């Protein structure tokens, strides 16, 4: 039986980071197993191809809007196969070498599913038995569908099918769920020419974002022709072989060629014998974790989407470092106080820390400050008036608790707030700092100044 010092289950971003770091920084014998493609969900079915599609969608929208800026483009055609080929090219540039970099680093690679069947025991899909002193579960997550009667009986899309299945732009699409995945695909296809309806059970779209941020995004999506239905309950969805019929509570029926389900993700843990390994899960099916990401089995860790918590690639990278540090004998506790998130819609939506509602529910006496992008001269120049910068602070201590930005380059702008929260910089310091003109970041300065003044 082959033995390893560390066996990593999952060759996505998190698992790869762990394997490479251990190979480079230790003398440990490391192996990694991947059931699908090295690079994982983000690289092949999520972050990378969707951003390629979003770029094409934005160019199409800008071309249609060009006359407003004195540039006339007679027609705009969307070539979906060409967009998909560009996505493949970008993916290949990042992970086209497959297992070669792992082998060169000294990592043993198994391109098949691996099951944890004991605290130190792994079984591969071909029946091979492997032992490891330490095991890392970096097995990712999969899309889940809500229990809507009839939905499971038809060929609905998840993010995977929405990227790779269509060869032509669909006439109509219903999106169930308006988190980051749902909103990004809704805008992609709306700008490609699809009639899109986005359905959300929660009272607001983007339910995990600040309410003011969600409200600021809505007009931009509606301008793209997206119909937004928040606070809607789906009673039934039926597929007749040609398309879907969705019945809402209240009697309205929505017809769509395709349904995209973007209502949540769960960690891929069902293939493992967690009981035999000593890995306990909570009521949500997530592994119970120590501050260092060690599970209830002393020699098993979980990181990345397998934790079921913050499903962001940058969090997976951070967690990979925590696991590597503990395995190398330098444990440190995870700290999620300042974790940015970005929805790459147009305009982008970025947030960090607490929303106003979350801060209030946590017992803070909340103070907020808002700067609207309609008052920003760069936004006027660019013709991009949608958006805002909102800061949330504790009124008694002045500590910044959260920041929320909707606007062009919000994903970059949020990092000024990230730095301020990380180092607990006083709002007055950022409000007084010189910001270049004309830039969107002037709205960040304005929001900090307003916060310092108690506006």
Secondary structure, DSSP 8 states (H G I E B T S, - for coil): -EEEEEEEE--BHHHHHHHHHHHHH----EEEE-SS-TBHHHHHHSHHHHHHHHHHHHHHHHHHTGGGGT---S-----HHHHHHHHHHHHHHHHTTTTHHHHHHT-EEE-S-EEE-SSSEEEETTS-EEEEEEEEE---EEE-----TTGGGS--B-HHHHHHT-SS--SEEEEE--SHHHHHHHHHHHHHT-EEEEEESSSSSSTTS-HHHHHHHHHHHHHTT-EEEES--EEEEEE-SS-EEEEETTS-EEEESEEEE-S-EEES-TTS-HHHHT--B-TTS-B---TTSB-SSTTEEE-GGGGSS---HHHHHHHHHHHHHHHTT-------SS--EEE-SSSEEEEEE--HHHHHHTT--EEEEEEEGGG-HHHHHHT----EEEEEEETTT--EEEEEEEETTHHHHHHHHHHHHHHT--HHHHHHS---TT-THHHHHHHHHHHHHT-
